[in-house]
Amino acid sequence: MKQSLATVVLAALPLATRAQGTTPPKVAAACNDVAIFMARGNDAPYHDGRTSPFIDATCGKFQAQGNSCDYMDIVFDATLGVEFCPTIQEGAVNGIRQITEYNAQCPDTLIVINGYSQGGMVSGALLSGGGEDACNVDSQTLGLDPTSQAGQAVKAALLWGDVKHTANQPYNVLDGADKQAWPRTGANLERLNRYSAVLRSYCAAGDPVCANGDVIAQHLNYFELYTEEASSWVVSKLTPLLVKASSSAVPSSSVAPAPSSTAIPEDSTTVVTSTETSTMEVPVTVTKGAVKPSTMISSYVPVTIPHKHYNATAPYNNFTMPVSSTVMTADKPHETTYLPVEESHAPATTKAPEYSAVAAACPPATVYETVTNIVTKYV
């Protein structure tokens, strides 16, 4: 059977200030009202200039309401030249563990997940799990369980130019809502759709990555065009929950102190890795009014998936992360560095309920990421 993978490989232009690995991941934050977990695009640094405006706009709006907000990076290797599929498993496993651990220490914090391009597939995979439909590198991960304490804390999730964008889903927006390139299917799609009520997938019709289009600029300009609308949507989803939590809070003096240590029940849907973590579950009697630490102390250790034809440990920034287990996948497609610079174009805003935004004026695309190669495999 011929299967068009539309695993559109993303490469970065050689700009020193935006090179992968120059910025360490931010993996800890205080127990704020809102926490955003970010998954970046291919070869982009952590807190890159393309996606960071979403953090600034969203947290700025919450802070204007008097609510605290911060972000953390989902840890995965987005370096140009490594095999693509193992990085998706790496990010999904790490993302589940990061969110679960943070939620155990900060159970009142509302969580937002935001992923772009390769990071969009990572974000989708941490919600939907693995299997043949997700690069076939991880058949065990079932995704973050929406009925778990951590899953229930996820109140908004946004995918931008997602490699695995699937047509005609109720959470799709823009004029690529009915298009796809390498869609999720079967159980993988069913598991993602458990989060439909809090999910949005932004895909422009000309985007080569999510819609199999041919307008590269439409993959690059999402945040220039839609940050304002997307951040407002997140704020509209979470604000009623923050108001409700605030009105039901009890004085901190009446809150019983948390026990010194309480084991977290193991979530059967998460991946068991070689690194064990020790966290503390805070009782539900602790509310927004309770005193919270200024800094989250995390025992989180990232998991690295070894890449075929590469060293068993992958250098990451200025340190090396440990290997968890061997994962065999097909070779990454040969990459080219092709960049036809197109004019920015704002696609029509359609589909998802309550989506009524008018696209902003189109600025020139700020280009440091490129679409390079569409791969067709025979399986």
C-alpha positions in Angstrom: 0.0 0.0 0.0 1.3 3.4 -0.9 1.2 5.7 2.1 1.9 9.4 1.6 3.5 10.4 4.9 3.6 14.2 4.3 6.2 14.1 7.1 7.2 17.4 5.9 10.7 17.8 7.3 11.4 21.2 8.8 14.8 22.8 8.7 16.3 26.0 10.0 18.3 28.7 8.3 21.8 29.1 9.7 21.0 32.1 11.9 23.3 31.9 15.0 20.8 33.7 17.2 18.1 31.1 16.5 20.2 27.9 16.5 18.9 24.8 18.2 20.6 24.2 21.6 21.6 27.8 22.4 18.8 28.2 25.0 18.3 25.6 27.8 14.7 24.4 28.4 12.7 25.9 31.2 11.4 22.9 33.1 10.2 24.4 36.4 7.8 27.1 37.5 5.9 28.3 40.6 2.4 27.2 41.3 0.7 29.9 39.3 -2.9 30.2 38.3 -2.1 29.2 34.7 0.9 27.2 33.3 1.6 26.9 29.6 3.5 23.9 28.3 5.3 24.8 25.0 6.5 22.5 22.3 8.6 24.3 19.6 9.2 23.7 15.9 12.0 21.8 14.3 15.5 23.2 15.0 14.1 26.1 16.9 15.6 27.1 20.3 13.5 26.8 23.4 11.4 30.0 23.9 12.0 30.8 20.2 10.9 34.1 18.6 8.2 32.5 16.5 6.0 31.0 19.3 7.0 33.1 22.3 4.5 35.9 21.4 1.7 33.5 22.3 3.2 33.2 25.8 3.6 36.9 26.1 0.0 37.7 24.9 -1.7 34.9 26.9 0.1 35.5 30.2 -0.2 39.3 29.7 -4.0 39.0 29.6 -4.2 36.7 32.6 -1.9 39.0 34.6 -4.0 42.0 33.6 -6.9 40.2 35.4 -4.7 39.7 38.5 -4.0 36.1 37.8 -0.4 34.6 37.7 0.9 32.9 34.6 4.1 31.2 33.5 5.4 28.7 31.0 7.6 25.6 30.7 9.2 23.9 27.8 8.4 20.3 26.8 11.8 18.7 26.4 12.6 16.9 23.2 15.4 16.9 20.7 14.4 19.1 17.7 17.9 19.3 16.3 18.1 19.3 12.5 19.5 16.0 11.2 18.3 13.6 13.8 15.6 11.0 13.1 12.2 12.6 13.3 10.0 9.9 14.7 11.9 9.1 17.9 11.8 12.8 18.8 8.0 12.6 18.8 8.1 9.7 21.3 10.7 11.6 23.3 8.5 14.7 23.5 5.3 12.8 24.3 6.9 10.8 27.1 8.6 13.8 28.6 5.5 16.0 28.2 3.3 13.5 30.0 5.8 13.2 32.8 6.3 17.0 33.1 2.6 17.8 33.2 1.9 14.9 35.6 4.7 15.9 38.0 3.9 19.6 37.9 0.2 18.9 38.5 1.0 16.8 41.5 2.8 19.7 43.1 0.4 22.4 41.8 -3.0 20.8 41.6 -4.9 24.1 41.4 -3.0 25.4 38.4 -4.9 25.4 35.1 -2.8 23.9 32.3 -2.5 25.0 28.6 -0.6 23.0 26.0 0.7 24.8 22.9 2.6 23.1 20.1 3.8 24.3 16.7 4.8 22.2 13.7 7.0 19.3 15.0 5.9 20.5 18.4 2.3 20.3 17.3 2.8 16.6 16.6 4.5 16.2 20.0 1.6 18.0 21.8 -0.9 15.8 19.9 1.0 12.7 20.7 1.2 13.4 24.5 -2.6 13.6 24.4 -3.3 10.8 21.9 -0.5 8.4 22.6 1.5 6.3 20.1 0.9 3.3 17.9 1.4 2.7 14.2 -0.4 5.9 13.3 2.1 8.0 15.2 5.4 7.1 13.5 5.1 3.6 14.8 7.9 4.2 17.4 5.8 3.8 20.5 3.0 1.3 20.9 2.8 1.5 24.7 2.0 5.2 25.4 -1.8 5.8 25.5 -1.5 9.5 26.1 -2.3 11.6 29.1 -5.5 10.1 30.6 -8.2 12.9 30.5 -9.8 11.4 33.6 -6.6 11.6 35.7 -5.9 14.5 37.9 -3.3 15.9 35.5 -5.6 15.3 32.5 -8.4 17.2 34.1 -6.1 20.1 34.7 -5.6 20.6 30.9 -8.1 23.3 30.1 -6.8 24.4 26.6 -4.6 22.8 24.0 -3.6 24.4 20.7 -1.9 22.7 17.8 -0.5 24.9 15.0 0.5 23.5 11.6 0.4 20.0 13.1 2.1 17.3 11.1 -0.8 14.9 12.0 -3.6 17.4 11.4 -6.8 15.4 10.6 -9.5 16.9 8.4 -13.1 17.7 9.5 -12.6 17.5 13.3 -14.8 19.7 15.4 -11.8 21.6 16.9 -10.2 22.5 13.5 -10.0 26.2 12.5 -8.9 28.2 9.5 -9.5 27.2 5.8 -7.4 24.0 6.1 -10.0 22.6 8.5 -11.1 20.1 5.9 -7.6 19.2 4.6 -4.9 16.9 5.8 -1.5 15.5 4.9 -0.7 12.6 7.2 -3.8 12.3 9.5 -4.4 10.5 12.7 -6.6 7.5 12.4 -8.2 4.8 14.5 -7.5 4.6 18.2 -4.9 7.4 17.9 -7.5 9.9 16.7 -10.1 8.6 19.2 -7.8 9.2 22.1 -7.0 12.7 20.9 -10.7 13.5 20.5 -11.2 12.9 24.2 -9.8 16.4 24.5 -12.1 17.9 21.9 -13.8 20.3 24.3 -10.5 22.0 25.1 -8.7 21.6 21.8 -8.0 23.8 18.7 -6.0 22.8 15.6 -4.9 25.7 13.4 -4.3 24.7 9.8 -4.2 27.0 6.8 -5.1 25.4 3.4 -1.8 26.3 1.8 0.3 24.9 4.6 2.5 22.1 3.3 2.8 20.5 6.7 -0.8 20.1 7.9 -2.8 20.5 4.7 -0.4 19.2 1.9 -0.5 22.7 0.4 2.2 24.6 -1.4 2.3 28.0 0.3 5.2 27.8 2.8 4.5 31.3 4.2 1.2 29.9 5.5 3.1 27.5 7.7 5.4 30.3 9.0 3.0 33.1 9.9 0.4 31.6 12.3 1.6 33.5 15.3 1.9 36.8 13.4 -1.7 36.5 12.3 -3.6 34.6 15.1 -1.8 35.1 18.4 -4.3 37.8 19.5 -7.3 35.6 18.7 -5.8 32.4 20.1 -4.7 34.0 23.4 -8.2 35.6 23.8 -9.8 32.1 23.3 -7.6 30.6 26.0 -8.4 33.4 28.4 -12.1 33.0 27.7 -11.9 29.3 28.4 -10.0 29.6 31.7 -11.2 32.8 33.2 -14.6 31.4 34.5 -12.7 28.6 36.1 -10.3 31.0 37.8 -13.2 33.1 39.1 -14.9 30.0 40.4 -11.8 28.8 42.2 -11.2 32.2 43.7 -14.8 32.5 45.0 -14.6 29.1 46.6 -11.2 29.5 48.2 -10.9 29.3 52.0 -8.6 31.4 54.1 -5.1 30.0 54.1 -5.0 29.9 57.9 -7.8 27.3 57.8 -6.0 25.0 55.5 -4.5 21.9 57.1 -0.8 21.5 56.3 0.0 19.0 53.6 1.6 15.7 54.7 5.3 15.5 54.3 5.1 12.8 51.6 2.3 11.1 49.8 2.8 8.7 46.9 1.1 9.5 43.7 -0.9 6.5 42.3 0.7 5.3 39.1 -1.2 6.2 36.0 -1.7 3.1 34.0 -1.7 5.1 30.7 1.7 6.7 31.1 4.9 5.1 30.0 7.1 3.4 32.6 10.6 4.6 32.0 13.9 3.7 33.6 14.0 6.9 35.7 11.7 7.0 38.7 10.5 10.2 40.1 9.3 11.1 43.6 6.7 13.7 44.0 4.1 14.8 46.6 0.4 14.9 46.1 -1.1 17.9 47.7 -4.6 17.3 49.2 -7.6 18.8 47.5 -8.2 20.9 50.5 -5.4 23.2 49.4 -6.9 25.9 47.3 -5.9 29.1 45.5 -5.9 30.9 48.8 -3.2 28.6 50.3 0.4 29.5 50.5 2.4 28.1 47.6 6.1 27.8 46.9 7.7 30.5 44.9 9.6 28.0 42.9 8.7 24.5 42.0 11.4 22.0 43.0 11.3 19.3 40.3 12.9 15.9 40.3 12.0 15.5 36.6 14.7 13.9 34.5 14.1 14.0 30.7 14.0 10.8 28.7 16.0 10.6 25.6 15.1 8.2 22.8 18.3 7.0 21.0 18.5 7.6 17.3 19.4 4.9 14.8 22.8 5.5 13.2 23.6 8.0 16.0 25.4 7.7 19.3 23.5 5.9 22.1 23.3 9.2 24.0 22.2 12.4 22.3 24.1 15.5 23.3 21.6 18.1 24.3 22.7 21.7 24.9 25.7 21.4 27.2 24.8 18.1 28.7 23.8 14.6 27.7 20.5 13.0 28.6 20.4 9.3 29.4 19.0 6.7 27.1 15.8 4.9 28.1 15.4 2.1 25.6 16.2 1.2 22.0 13.7 2.3 19.4 14.0 1.2 15.8 12.5 3.3 13.1 12.9 4.0 9.4 15.7 6.4 8.5 14.8 10.0 8.4 14.2 11.3 4.9 17.0 13.0 3.1 16.7 16.7 3.6 17.3 19.6 1.3 17.6 23.3 2.2 15.0 24.8 -0.1 13.4 28.1 0.8 11.1 29.8 -1.7 10.1 32.9 0.2 6.4 33.5 -0.4 4.3 36.5 0.5 2.3 36.2 3.7 -1.3 35.3 3.2 -4.0 35.2 5.8 -6.4 32.2 5.2 -10.1 32.5 5.9 -11.2 31.9 9.5 -13.7 29.1 9.6 -15.0 26.0 11.2 -14.6 25.6 14.9 -17.5 26.8 17.2 -17.2 30.3 18.5 -14.4 31.0 16.0 -15.2 34.5 14.7 -11.8 36.2 14.5 -10.9 38.4 11.6 -7.4 37.8 10.4 -4.9 40.5 11.1 -3.2 42.4 8.4 -0.5 40.2 6.8 3.1 41.2 7.7 6.0 39.8 5.8 6.9 36.3 6.9 9.8 36.2 9.4 11.6 33.2 8.0 14.0 31.1 9.8 12.3 27.7 9.5 11.7 26.0 6.2 9.7 23.2 4.7 12.1 20.9 2.9 10.9 17.6 1.7 7.7 15.6 1.3 8.2 11.9 1.6 6.3 9.1 0.0 6.9 5.6 1.4 5.7 2.2 0.2 4.5 0.1 3.1 
